[in-house]
C-alpha cells in the first residue's frame, strides 16, 4: 500500500461510507464529499472525531497526520465520526453505529404536536424537514457499511419501507448474508445483497444493489406496518433515561418528529422490547444496587441504608433506604406514619414497603422505602427494626392494615407508640356481602363509628349494628382480630419522584405569606364562620362554655374540648376557635407548630442530592455479581377476585343475551354453548 493514500470509514447516525484520502486531501474538500452522501448536512455544520482517541479533526494537518499514522501501522483504513452542530450545541454520533435513538437523530428533546416544525432563516419562515426525510435514500450504494451486523441492515430496511411505502421480501437473512428484493412484484429489478466484512460478522457492507424500482408499488399508508424493532431502536436511550414514558406520548413523538402514524400497541410493544433489552440481564440489575448504595453514601451523607445479600449464594435479600433530607424533614411534621406494602408484578418480583408521613399542608411526606422478598412477619419486622434508626424520640402513631407482622413488630420496636388501623382496609374486609339486604345500613353505621370522637358514640354505633341483626360485624370491628422495573431503577425512580416533589413544595413554601399553611388557614376561616353566631360564657381559669346546637366545654389550659376534635385532630375545633376569639388571645398560641408555614418550609429545606450514573460500571466481574433474590408468595390462599383500588369504580353488571344470566360478560364472551 502506498504511503500517500488510504481509506477512511465515515460514520453518521448509524451508517458508514468508505472514502479515499491522500496527503493532498483538504479538510474542506473532504467535508464536501461527505455532504454529497448525506444531503441534510452542510460543510459549515459538521466536524469530525477520530474513532480511536476521540480527537477532533478540524484542520488539514490533523487529517493528514491521522492518515500517516494509519499507514505507518500498516492499516488499510481508519474511522471518523460526524459531529453535527445544531443551534450552537454539538450533536455527536460517535457512540457507535449499533444504536440510534430519538435524541441522537437530531437532539430533538422537545416534541411538538405538528408534523413539521417552523423556523426562521434569513428572515423568512420555513418548514423544518422531518427526521425521516433521509430514510427514503438510506441506501447509498455498493460498499456502504452497517455496524451492528445483519440486525442493522434489517433496521435500515424497516426505515426505508416505512418512509417510501415499498415492501421488502427477504430471500436470505442470517449471520453470513442478507439478500432481499421487491416484495410486491417478482419481476421488479429492485435487489440488494449484503455480506460481512469482518471475522466477527458484526460489520456488514452492501456488495450488490439495484435501487431501480419499476413496480410502481410505492404508496403511503395512514398506519404503516412499523416493526417493534424500529420503535425500540428510536426510543431505547429515551426509555433508559425515562422508563415511565407513556406509549401515547411515544405515538405523538413519532408523529411529530418522523411524520409516521403508529398505533398504541406498536408503541407499547416497542417499549416492552426496549425494556427487555435494557434490563435483560437480571444479574446486572441486582449488581447495580451495590454501586447505587455506595453512590447514595457519597452524594447524600448521613442517609441510612441497609443492603443485605447472601455472601455464599450471592443472592439479593433486602434493601432499606432513608435519605438524610427525609430524616431531617421528619422532625418538622407530626409523628404519624402510614405503613404499607405493594407486590411488584413485573419480571423483578418482590415487595416494596414504604412508610409515609403527612406534612403541615395535608400532603404526603415520603419517608422511607425498602425492597424485601415478601410481605411476611420476617420482612415487616426487619423493616420496623431499621425504621427505628430513622425517627426521633417522639411517640409515633402508626396507621396500617391489620397484618400480623405489623401487630407484632410495632410494640416490639416502638413500645411507646400507638397503632391504628386503616379505614379502607377495615371497610373492605367487613364480614358481610354486598348481596346482604342490610349491607347499606352496615356501611353507614361503620362510617358513623369510624368518625366518632368519643368512646360512648363509638360503642353506640356498634350497638346499632346489633339491633339490626348484624352483631357479627360489630364484633369483628370491636375486637380488631384477624408496577416492572429492575431494583436499581425502581429505587432510583422513587428517589427522583421524592426529589421532584420536595423541590416543588420547597418553592410553594417560599410563597406562603401567612403563619398557617393554606389548608389550615382555610380550615380556621371555616371555624370562624361556623361559630360566628354562637355565644360563649366564661367560667374561669381558661374554661369556657360554648352555646352551639349543643353546648360544649372548652379548656384552654389543657387544649381540650368536649367534642374531642381538638384532641384528636390536633387543631382547634370551631368551639375552641370561638372561645379564643372572644377572649382576645392570639390564635397562634393554641396552634401546634406543625401546621405553620415555618415548619412546612423547614420540612423541605434539606434537599436530596442528585446521583449521576455516568460512571456506573457497564459490566461486573464474576465475583462482584449479585443474583436475583427468591420472592416469597404471599401467605394464604390466592384471592379469586382482584382487589380494587380506593377510587376504582366497580364494573356494572350486565345481562347476557345468550345464557340470560346477570354478570360481567356478554354474548361474545359467554362460555355457555350458543342457543339455537
C-alpha positions as CSV (number, residue, x, y, z in Angstrom):
1,X,0.0,0.0,0.0
2,X,1.4,3.4,-0.9
3,X,2.2,5.8,1.9
4,X,0.4,8.7,0.1
5,X,-3.2,7.4,0.4
6,X,-5.5,5.2,2.5
7,X,-9.2,4.7,3.1
8,X,-11.4,6.3,5.8
9,X,-14.8,5.0,7.0
10,X,-17.1,7.9,7.9
11,X,-20.0,7.2,10.3
12,X,-23.1,9.3,10.7
13,X,-26.3,8.3,12.6
14,X,-25.7,4.6,12.4
15,X,-24.4,4.3,8.8
16,X,-21.0,4.5,7.2
17,X,-19.4,5.3,3.9
18,X,-15.9,4.5,2.5
19,X,-13.9,7.3,1.1
20,X,-10.3,7.5,-0.1
21,X,-7.9,10.2,1.2
22,X,-4.4,11.2,0.4
23,X,-1.8,13.7,1.6
24,X,-3.3,16.2,-0.9
25,X,-6.8,15.9,0.5
26,X,-8.0,19.1,2.2
27,X,-10.5,19.1,5.1
28,X,-12.8,21.4,3.1
29,X,-13.0,19.1,0.1
30,X,-13.4,16.1,2.4
31,X,-16.4,17.7,4.1
32,X,-18.0,18.4,0.7
33,X,-17.5,14.7,-0.2
34,X,-19.3,13.6,3.0
35,X,-22.1,16.1,2.4
36,X,-22.7,14.6,-1.1
37,X,-23.8,11.4,0.6
38,X,-25.9,13.0,3.4
39,X,-27.8,15.9,1.8
40,X,-29.1,17.2,5.2
41,X,-25.5,18.2,6.2
42,X,-23.6,21.2,5.2
43,X,-19.8,21.7,5.4
44,X,-20.2,24.5,7.9
45,X,-22.3,22.5,10.3
46,X,-20.1,19.3,10.7
47,X,-16.9,18.3,12.4
48,X,-15.0,15.0,12.6
49,X,-13.9,13.0,15.6
50,X,-11.4,10.1,15.4
51,X,-12.6,6.7,16.4
52,X,-9.6,5.8,18.5
53,X,-8.5,8.7,20.6
54,X,-11.7,10.7,20.2
55,X,-9.6,13.7,19.0
56,X,-11.3,16.4,16.9
57,X,-10.1,16.6,13.3
58,X,-10.6,20.2,12.4
59,X,-7.8,21.1,10.0
60,X,-5.8,19.8,7.1
61,X,-2.8,19.0,9.2
62,X,-4.9,16.8,11.6
63,X,-6.4,14.8,8.8
64,X,-3.1,14.2,7.1
65,X,-1.4,13.3,10.4
66,X,-4.0,10.7,11.1
67,X,-3.6,9.2,7.6
68,X,0.2,9.0,8.1
69,X,-0.2,7.2,11.4
70,X,-2.6,4.7,9.9
71,X,-0.3,3.9,7.0
72,X,2.7,3.6,9.3
73,X,0.9,0.9,11.3
74,X,0.2,-1.0,8.0
75,X,-3.6,-0.5,8.4
76,X,-5.9,-0.1,5.4
77,X,-8.3,2.4,6.9
78,X,-9.3,4.5,10.0
79,X,-12.6,5.6,11.3
80,X,-14.1,9.1,11.6
81,X,-17.4,10.1,13.2
82,X,-19.5,13.0,12.2
83,X,-20.4,15.5,14.9
84,X,-23.2,17.9,13.8
85,X,-23.7,21.3,15.4
86,X,-27.4,22.1,16.0
87,X,-28.4,25.6,17.3
88,X,-25.0,26.0,18.8
89,X,-25.0,22.6,20.5
90,X,-23.0,19.7,19.1
91,X,-24.9,16.5,18.4
92,X,-22.4,13.7,18.2
93,X,-22.9,10.4,16.6
94,X,-19.6,9.0,17.9
95,X,-21.3,6.5,20.2
96,X,-21.2,3.8,17.6
97,X,-23.4,2.5,14.8
98,X,-25.4,-0.3,16.5
99,X,-28.0,2.0,18.1
100,X,-29.8,5.1,17.0
101,X,-32.1,6.9,19.4
102,X,-34.7,9.6,19.1
103,X,-32.3,12.1,20.7
104,X,-29.3,11.0,18.6
105,X,-31.1,11.8,15.4
106,X,-31.3,15.5,15.8
107,X,-31.2,16.2,19.6
108,X,-35.0,16.5,19.5
109,X,-35.8,16.9,23.2
110,X,-39.0,19.0,22.9
111,X,-41.6,17.4,20.7
112,X,-44.4,19.4,19.2
113,X,-47.9,18.4,18.1
114,X,-47.4,19.3,14.4
115,X,-45.7,17.1,11.9
116,X,-43.4,19.9,10.7
117,X,-41.6,22.5,12.8
118,X,-41.3,26.1,11.6
119,X,-38.1,28.0,12.0
120,X,-36.6,31.3,10.6
121,X,-33.9,31.5,8.0
122,X,-32.7,34.9,6.9
123,X,-35.9,36.5,8.0
124,X,-38.1,34.0,6.1
125,X,-40.3,31.4,7.8
126,X,-39.6,27.9,6.5
127,X,-40.6,24.4,7.5
128,X,-38.0,22.2,9.1
129,X,-37.9,18.8,7.4
130,X,-38.9,15.7,9.3
131,X,-36.2,13.4,10.8
132,X,-37.3,10.6,8.5
133,X,-36.6,12.6,5.3
134,X,-33.3,10.7,4.8
135,X,-34.8,7.3,5.2
136,X,-36.0,7.1,1.7
137,X,-32.4,7.5,0.5
138,X,-30.9,5.4,3.2
139,X,-29.1,3.0,0.8
140,X,-26.2,4.9,-0.8
141,X,-24.7,2.2,-2.9
142,X,-22.1,-0.5,-3.0
143,X,-19.6,-0.6,-0.1
144,X,-22.0,1.1,2.3
145,X,-21.1,-0.2,5.8
146,X,-23.5,-1.2,8.6
147,X,-22.1,-1.7,12.0
148,X,-24.2,-4.0,14.2
149,X,-24.4,-6.9,11.8
150,X,-27.4,-8.1,10.0
151,X,-29.7,-6.6,12.6
152,X,-28.6,-3.1,11.5
153,X,-29.3,-4.0,7.9
154,X,-32.8,-5.1,8.8
155,X,-33.3,-1.9,10.7
156,X,-32.4,0.2,7.7
157,X,-34.8,-1.8,5.6
158,X,-37.6,-1.1,8.1
159,X,-36.8,2.6,7.9
160,X,-36.8,2.5,4.1
161,X,-40.2,0.7,3.9
162,X,-41.8,2.9,6.5
163,X,-40.9,6.1,4.6
164,X,-41.1,5.0,1.0
165,X,-44.1,2.8,1.1
166,X,-42.4,-0.1,-0.8
167,X,-42.5,-3.6,0.6
168,X,-39.4,-5.8,1.0
169,X,-39.1,-9.5,0.8
170,X,-36.2,-11.3,2.5
171,X,-34.6,-14.0,0.4
172,X,-31.7,-14.8,2.8
173,X,-31.3,-13.5,6.3
174,X,-28.7,-14.9,8.6
175,X,-25.3,-14.0,10.2
176,X,-23.4,-14.7,6.9
177,X,-25.6,-12.8,4.3
178,X,-28.6,-10.7,3.8
179,X,-30.5,-10.7,0.5
180,X,-33.7,-9.0,-0.3
181,X,-35.9,-8.0,-3.3
182,X,-39.1,-6.2,-4.0
183,X,-42.0,-7.7,-2.1
184,X,-44.7,-6.6,-4.5
185,X,-43.7,-7.7,-7.9
186,X,-41.4,-10.6,-8.6
187,X,-40.3,-9.0,-11.9
188,X,-39.2,-5.8,-10.3
189,X,-35.4,-5.3,-10.6
190,X,-35.0,-3.9,-7.1
191,X,-32.4,-6.0,-5.3
192,X,-29.9,-5.8,-2.5
193,X,-27.2,-8.2,-1.2
194,X,-25.1,-7.6,1.9
195,X,-22.2,-9.7,3.3
196,X,-20.0,-9.4,6.5
197,X,-16.6,-7.8,6.0
198,X,-15.0,-8.8,9.3
199,X,-14.3,-12.1,11.0
200,X,-16.8,-11.4,13.9
201,X,-19.7,-10.9,11.5
202,X,-20.5,-7.6,13.2
203,X,-20.0,-5.3,10.2
204,X,-21.9,-5.7,7.0
205,X,-21.4,-4.0,3.7
206,X,-23.5,-3.8,0.5
207,X,-22.0,-6.0,-2.1
208,X,-24.7,-5.7,-4.8
209,X,-27.6,-3.3,-5.1
210,X,-30.1,-2.3,-7.8
211,X,-32.1,0.7,-6.5
212,X,-34.3,0.9,-9.6
213,X,-37.9,0.1,-8.6
214,X,-40.3,-0.4,-11.5
215,X,-43.2,-2.0,-9.9
216,X,-44.8,1.4,-9.1
217,X,-45.9,0.0,-5.8
218,X,-44.9,2.9,-3.6
219,X,-47.9,4.2,-1.6
220,X,-48.2,5.9,1.8
221,X,-50.3,4.2,4.4
222,X,-52.1,6.1,7.2
223,X,-50.8,3.4,9.6
224,X,-47.7,1.9,8.1
225,X,-46.6,-1.6,9.3
226,X,-44.0,-0.3,11.7
227,X,-42.0,-3.1,13.3
228,X,-41.4,-3.2,17.1
229,X,-37.6,-3.3,16.5
230,X,-37.8,0.2,14.8
231,X,-39.7,1.6,17.7
232,X,-37.2,0.0,20.1
233,X,-34.4,1.5,18.1
234,X,-35.8,5.0,18.2
235,X,-36.7,5.0,21.9
236,X,-34.1,2.8,23.5
237,X,-32.0,5.6,25.0
238,X,-35.0,7.7,26.0
239,X,-36.7,4.7,27.8
240,X,-33.4,4.1,29.6
241,X,-33.4,7.6,31.0
242,X,-37.2,7.8,31.5
243,X,-38.7,4.3,32.0
244,X,-42.1,5.7,32.8
245,X,-42.8,7.2,29.4
246,X,-46.4,6.7,28.2
247,X,-47.0,4.8,24.9
248,X,-49.4,7.6,24.0
249,X,-46.5,10.1,24.2
250,X,-44.4,7.8,22.1
251,X,-47.1,7.8,19.4
252,X,-47.2,11.6,19.5
253,X,-43.4,11.9,19.3
254,X,-43.1,9.6,16.3
255,X,-45.8,11.6,14.6
256,X,-44.3,15.0,15.3
257,X,-40.6,14.2,14.6
258,X,-40.9,11.4,12.0
259,X,-44.3,12.1,10.4
260,X,-45.4,8.4,10.9
261,X,-48.7,7.5,12.4
262,X,-48.4,4.4,14.6
263,X,-50.9,2.7,16.8
264,X,-50.8,2.4,20.5
265,X,-50.0,-1.3,20.5
266,X,-47.0,-0.7,18.3
267,X,-45.6,1.8,20.8
268,X,-46.4,-0.4,23.7
269,X,-44.7,-3.5,22.2
270,X,-41.7,-1.3,21.2
271,X,-41.4,0.0,24.7
272,X,-41.6,-3.5,26.2
273,X,-38.9,-4.7,23.7
274,X,-36.7,-1.8,24.7
275,X,-37.1,-2.5,28.4
276,X,-36.4,-6.2,27.8
277,X,-33.1,-5.3,26.1
278,X,-32.1,-2.6,28.5
279,X,-32.9,-4.6,31.6
280,X,-32.4,-8.0,30.1
281,X,-29.6,-9.0,32.4
282,X,-31.2,-9.7,35.8
283,X,-27.8,-10.3,37.4
284,X,-26.5,-6.8,36.3
285,X,-29.7,-5.2,37.5
286,X,-29.2,-6.5,41.0
287,X,-25.5,-6.0,41.0
288,X,-26.1,-2.3,40.2
289,X,-27.6,-2.0,43.6
290,X,-24.1,-2.2,45.1
291,X,-23.0,0.7,43.1
292,X,-26.2,2.6,43.8
293,X,-25.8,2.2,47.6
294,X,-22.3,3.5,47.5
295,X,-23.4,6.4,45.3
296,X,-26.0,7.4,47.9
297,X,-23.4,7.3,50.7
298,X,-21.1,9.6,48.7
299,X,-23.7,12.1,47.4
300,X,-26.1,12.1,50.4
301,X,-24.0,11.7,53.5
302,X,-26.0,10.9,56.7
303,X,-28.5,8.7,54.9
304,X,-29.5,5.4,56.5
305,X,-29.1,2.4,54.1
306,X,-29.2,-1.3,54.9
307,X,-28.3,-3.6,52.0
308,X,-28.2,-7.3,52.6
309,X,-27.4,-10.3,50.3
310,X,-26.2,-13.8,51.0
311,X,-22.4,-13.9,50.9
312,X,-22.4,-17.6,50.0
313,X,-25.1,-17.9,47.3
314,X,-24.6,-14.2,46.2
315,X,-28.4,-13.8,46.1
316,X,-30.1,-10.5,46.9
317,X,-32.1,-10.4,50.1
318,X,-33.2,-6.9,51.3
319,X,-32.6,-3.2,50.8
320,X,-33.7,-0.3,53.1
321,X,-33.3,3.4,52.2
322,X,-33.9,6.6,54.1
323,X,-32.3,9.8,52.8
324,X,-30.7,12.3,55.1
325,X,-33.1,15.0,53.8
326,X,-36.1,12.9,54.7
327,X,-34.7,12.3,58.2
328,X,-34.2,16.0,58.7
329,X,-37.6,16.9,57.4
330,X,-39.3,14.3,59.6
331,X,-38.6,16.5,62.6
332,X,-41.0,19.2,61.4
333,X,-44.0,17.0,60.7
334,X,-46.4,15.3,63.1
335,X,-45.2,11.9,64.3
336,X,-47.7,9.9,62.3
337,X,-46.7,7.3,59.7
338,X,-48.7,5.3,57.2
339,X,-47.0,1.9,56.6
340,X,-48.0,-0.4,53.7
341,X,-46.5,-2.7,51.1
342,X,-47.2,-3.4,47.4
343,X,-46.3,-6.5,45.4
344,X,-44.1,-5.9,42.3
345,X,-45.8,-7.6,39.4
346,X,-43.1,-7.3,36.7
347,X,-40.2,-9.7,35.9
348,X,-38.4,-8.5,39.0
349,X,-40.6,-9.9,41.8
350,X,-40.6,-8.9,45.4
351,X,-42.4,-6.4,47.6
352,X,-41.9,-2.7,48.0
353,X,-42.5,-1.4,51.6
354,X,-43.0,2.2,52.4
355,X,-43.6,4.5,55.4
356,X,-45.2,7.9,54.6
357,X,-45.9,10.9,56.9
358,X,-48.2,13.9,56.5
359,X,-46.8,17.5,56.2
360,X,-48.3,20.6,57.6
361,X,-50.5,21.2,54.5
362,X,-52.1,17.8,54.5
363,X,-49.8,16.4,51.8
364,X,-47.9,13.1,51.9
365,X,-44.3,13.1,53.0
366,X,-42.4,10.1,51.6
367,X,-40.1,9.0,54.4
368,X,-38.5,5.5,53.9
369,X,-38.9,2.6,51.5
370,X,-37.5,-0.9,51.2
371,X,-37.3,-3.9,48.9
372,X,-37.9,-7.2,50.5
373,X,-38.8,-10.8,49.3
374,X,-42.3,-10.7,50.6
375,X,-44.8,-9.1,52.9
376,X,-44.4,-11.5,55.8
377,X,-43.7,-11.3,59.5
378,X,-39.9,-11.6,59.0
379,X,-39.9,-8.8,56.3
380,X,-42.1,-6.4,58.3
381,X,-40.1,-7.0,61.5
382,X,-36.9,-6.2,59.6
383,X,-38.5,-3.1,58.2
384,X,-39.5,-1.8,61.6
385,X,-36.1,-2.7,63.1
386,X,-34.4,-0.3,60.6
387,X,-37.2,2.3,60.8
388,X,-36.4,2.9,64.5
389,X,-32.9,4.2,63.4
390,X,-34.5,7.0,61.2
391,X,-37.0,8.5,63.7
392,X,-36.6,10.7,66.7
393,X,-37.8,10.1,70.3
394,X,-41.4,11.3,69.8
395,X,-44.2,8.7,70.2
396,X,-45.4,7.7,66.8
397,X,-49.0,6.9,65.7
398,X,-48.8,4.1,63.1
399,X,-51.7,3.7,60.6
400,X,-51.5,0.3,58.9
401,X,-53.5,-2.6,57.7
402,X,-54.0,-5.5,60.1
403,X,-51.0,-7.6,59.1
404,X,-49.8,-9.9,61.8
405,X,-46.2,-8.8,61.2
406,X,-47.0,-5.2,62.0
407,X,-49.1,-6.1,65.0
408,X,-46.1,-7.9,66.5
409,X,-43.2,-5.7,65.4
410,X,-44.6,-2.2,66.3
411,X,-45.0,-2.9,70.0
412,X,-41.5,-4.6,70.0
413,X,-39.5,-1.7,68.4
414,X,-41.8,1.2,69.3
415,X,-43.2,0.4,72.8
416,X,-44.3,4.0,73.5
417,X,-46.2,4.4,70.1
418,X,-49.8,3.9,69.1
419,X,-51.2,1.6,66.4
420,X,-54.3,2.5,64.4
421,X,-55.9,0.6,61.5
422,X,-56.6,1.8,58.0
423,X,-60.2,2.7,57.4
424,X,-60.1,1.5,53.8
425,X,-58.8,-2.0,54.8
426,X,-61.3,-2.4,57.6
427,X,-64.2,-1.4,55.3
428,X,-63.2,-3.8,52.5
429,X,-62.8,-6.7,55.0
430,X,-66.2,-6.3,56.7
431,X,-67.7,-9.8,57.0
432,X,-70.9,-9.0,55.1
433,X,-71.6,-9.5,51.4
434,X,-72.9,-6.8,49.1
435,X,-75.9,-9.0,48.4
436,X,-77.0,-8.9,52.0
437,X,-80.2,-6.9,52.5
438,X,-78.7,-4.8,55.3
439,X,-75.3,-4.2,53.6
440,X,-76.1,-0.4,53.1
441,X,-77.1,0.0,56.7
442,X,-74.0,-1.6,58.0
443,X,-71.8,0.6,55.8
444,X,-73.5,3.7,57.1
445,X,-73.1,2.6,60.7
446,X,-69.4,1.7,60.0
447,X,-68.8,5.2,58.7
448,X,-70.5,6.6,61.8
449,X,-68.4,4.5,64.1
450,X,-65.1,5.3,62.3
451,X,-65.6,9.1,62.6
452,X,-66.8,9.2,66.2
453,X,-64.7,11.4,68.5
454,X,-65.8,9.8,71.8
455,X,-65.9,6.2,73.1
456,X,-69.6,6.5,74.0
457,X,-70.7,7.4,70.5
458,X,-68.4,4.7,69.0
459,X,-70.0,2.0,71.2
460,X,-73.5,3.4,70.4
461,X,-72.8,2.9,66.6
462,X,-71.7,-0.7,67.2
463,X,-74.8,-1.4,69.3
464,X,-76.9,-0.2,66.4
465,X,-75.4,-3.0,64.3
466,X,-76.5,-5.5,66.9
467,X,-80.0,-4.0,66.9
468,X,-80.5,-4.5,63.2
469,X,-79.2,-8.1,63.5
470,X,-75.6,-7.6,62.3
471,X,-73.8,-8.2,65.6
472,X,-71.1,-10.4,64.0
473,X,-69.9,-7.3,62.0
474,X,-69.8,-5.2,65.2
475,X,-67.8,-8.0,67.0
476,X,-65.3,-8.0,64.1
477,X,-64.8,-4.2,64.3
478,X,-64.7,-4.1,68.1
479,X,-62.2,-6.9,68.6
480,X,-59.9,-5.9,65.7
481,X,-58.9,-9.5,65.2
482,X,-57.9,-11.4,62.3
483,X,-45.6,-2.0,38.8
484,X,-41.9,-3.8,36.3
485,X,-38.8,-2.1,36.8
486,X,-35.5,-3.6,37.9
487,X,-34.5,-3.0,41.5
488,X,-31.8,-0.3,40.9
489,X,-34.0,1.6,38.5
490,X,-37.0,1.2,40.8
491,X,-35.3,2.7,43.9
492,X,-33.8,5.5,41.8
493,X,-37.1,6.3,40.2
494,X,-38.6,6.6,43.7
495,X,-35.7,8.9,44.7
496,X,-36.3,11.1,41.6
497,X,-40.0,11.4,42.4
498,X,-39.3,12.4,46.0
499,X,-36.7,14.9,44.9
500,X,-39.1,16.4,42.4
501,X,-41.9,16.6,44.9
502,X,-39.6,18.2,47.5
503,X,-38.4,20.8,45.1
504,X,-42.0,21.8,44.1
505,X,-43.1,22.0,47.7
506,X,-40.0,23.9,48.7
507,X,-41.0,26.5,46.1
508,X,-44.6,26.6,47.3
509,X,-43.4,27.1,50.9
510,X,-41.5,30.2,49.8
511,X,-44.8,31.7,48.6
512,X,-46.6,31.1,51.9
513,X,-47.0,34.6,53.4
514,X,-49.3,33.7,56.3
515,X,-48.4,32.0,59.5
516,X,-50.5,28.9,58.7
517,X,-50.4,26.7,55.6
518,X,-53.2,27.3,53.1
519,X,-55.2,24.2,54.1
520,X,-55.3,25.1,57.8
521,X,-55.8,28.7,57.1
522,X,-58.9,27.8,55.2
523,X,-60.0,25.4,58.0
524,X,-59.6,28.2,60.6
525,X,-61.7,30.6,58.5
526,X,-64.4,28.0,58.2
527,X,-64.4,27.5,62.0
528,X,-64.8,31.2,62.5
529,X,-67.7,31.4,60.0
530,X,-69.4,28.4,61.6
531,X,-69.2,29.8,65.2
532,X,-70.0,33.4,64.3
533,X,-73.5,33.2,65.8
534,X,-72.6,31.1,68.9
535,X,-72.4,32.6,72.3
536,X,-69.6,32.0,74.8
537,X,-69.7,32.1,78.6
538,X,-66.6,32.3,80.7
539,X,-66.3,30.1,83.7
540,X,-62.8,30.9,85.0
541,X,-59.2,29.5,84.8
542,X,-59.4,29.3,81.0
543,X,-62.6,27.3,80.9
544,X,-65.5,28.4,78.7
545,X,-68.9,27.1,77.7
546,X,-69.8,27.5,74.1
547,X,-73.5,27.5,73.3
548,X,-74.0,25.9,69.9
549,X,-76.7,23.4,68.9
550,X,-75.5,21.5,71.9
551,X,-73.2,23.3,74.4
552,X,-69.6,22.2,74.9
553,X,-66.9,23.0,77.4
554,X,-63.5,24.3,76.1
555,X,-60.4,24.1,78.4
556,X,-57.7,26.4,77.0
557,X,-55.2,25.3,79.7
558,X,-55.3,21.7,78.6
559,X,-56.3,22.5,74.9
560,X,-59.3,20.2,75.0
561,X,-63.0,20.4,74.0
562,X,-65.8,18.0,74.9
563,X,-66.4,17.4,71.2
564,X,-62.9,15.7,71.2
565,X,-62.0,17.2,67.8
566,X,-59.2,19.4,69.3
567,X,-57.6,16.4,71.0
568,X,-57.9,14.0,68.1
569,X,-57.1,16.3,65.1
570,X,-54.5,18.5,67.0
571,X,-56.1,21.7,65.5
572,X,-58.6,23.8,67.4
573,X,-62.2,23.0,66.7
574,X,-64.9,25.5,66.0
575,X,-65.9,25.7,69.7
576,X,-62.3,26.4,70.8
577,X,-61.9,28.9,67.9
578,X,-64.9,31.0,69.0
579,X,-63.7,30.9,72.7
580,X,-60.2,32.1,71.8
581,X,-61.5,34.9,69.6
582,X,-63.9,36.0,72.4
583,X,-61.1,36.1,74.9
584,X,-58.9,38.2,72.6
585,X,-55.9,35.8,72.8
586,X,-53.7,35.4,69.8
587,X,-54.9,32.3,67.9
588,X,-51.3,31.0,67.0
589,X,-50.6,30.4,70.7
590,X,-53.1,27.5,70.5
591,X,-52.0,26.1,67.2
592,X,-49.3,23.4,67.1
593,X,-46.2,24.4,65.0
594,X,-46.7,21.5,62.6
595,X,-49.5,23.4,60.9
596,X,-47.4,26.6,60.4
597,X,-45.7,27.8,57.3
598,X,-42.4,27.9,59.1
599,X,-42.4,24.2,59.8
600,X,-43.5,23.5,56.3
601,X,-40.5,25.3,54.9
602,X,-38.2,23.6,57.3
603,X,-39.6,20.2,56.3
604,X,-38.4,20.6,52.7
605,X,-35.4,22.8,53.3
606,X,-32.9,19.9,53.1
607,X,-32.6,18.6,49.6
608,X,-31.9,15.1,48.2
609,X,-28.7,15.4,46.2
610,X,-28.5,14.1,42.6
611,X,-26.9,10.7,42.0
612,X,-25.4,10.7,38.5
613,X,-24.7,7.3,36.9
614,X,-22.2,8.3,34.2
615,X,-19.5,6.3,36.0
616,X,-21.6,3.2,36.7
617,X,-19.8,0.1,35.5
618,X,-21.1,-1.5,32.3
619,X,-20.0,-5.0,33.3
620,X,-19.0,-6.6,36.5
621,X,-16.5,-9.3,37.4
622,X,-18.0,-12.7,38.3
623,X,-17.0,-12.4,42.0
624,X,-18.8,-9.0,42.2
625,X,-22.2,-10.1,40.9
626,X,-25.4,-10.3,42.9
627,X,-28.0,-12.9,41.8
628,X,-31.8,-12.1,41.9
629,X,-33.5,-12.9,45.2
630,X,-36.1,-15.6,45.6
631,X,-39.5,-13.9,46.1
632,X,-41.9,-15.3,48.6
633,X,-45.5,-15.8,47.7
634,X,-48.0,-14.0,50.0
635,X,-49.5,-16.1,52.8
636,X,-52.9,-17.7,52.5
637,X,-54.9,-18.8,49.5
638,X,-54.7,-16.6,46.4
639,X,-57.8,-14.4,46.1
640,X,-60.2,-15.3,43.4
641,X,-61.2,-11.7,42.8
642,X,-58.8,-8.8,42.2
643,X,-58.7,-6.2,44.9
644,X,-60.0,-2.9,43.6
645,X,-58.3,0.4,44.2
646,X,-59.5,3.0,46.6
647,X,-61.1,5.2,43.9
648,X,-61.7,2.5,41.3
649,X,-65.3,2.0,40.2
650,X,-66.8,-1.4,40.0
651,X,-67.9,-2.9,36.8
652,X,-71.7,-2.5,36.2
653,X,-73.3,-6.0,36.0
654,X,-75.0,-6.8,32.6
655,X,-77.4,-9.4,31.4
656,X,-76.0,-11.9,28.8
657,X,-78.4,-12.3,25.9
658,X,-77.1,-15.9,25.4
659,X,-77.3,-17.5,28.9
660,X,-79.8,-14.9,30.3
661,X,-77.7,-14.5,33.4
662,X,-76.6,-11.3,35.1
663,X,-72.8,-11.0,35.4
664,X,-69.8,-9.3,33.9
665,X,-69.9,-10.9,30.4
666,X,-71.9,-10.6,27.3
667,X,-72.8,-12.8,24.3
668,X,-69.4,-12.5,22.7
669,X,-67.5,-13.8,25.8
670,X,-70.2,-16.2,27.1
671,X,-68.8,-19.7,27.9
672,X,-72.2,-21.3,27.5
673,X,-72.9,-23.0,24.2
674,X,-74.8,-20.7,21.8
675,X,-78.5,-21.3,21.9
676,X,-80.1,-22.5,18.7
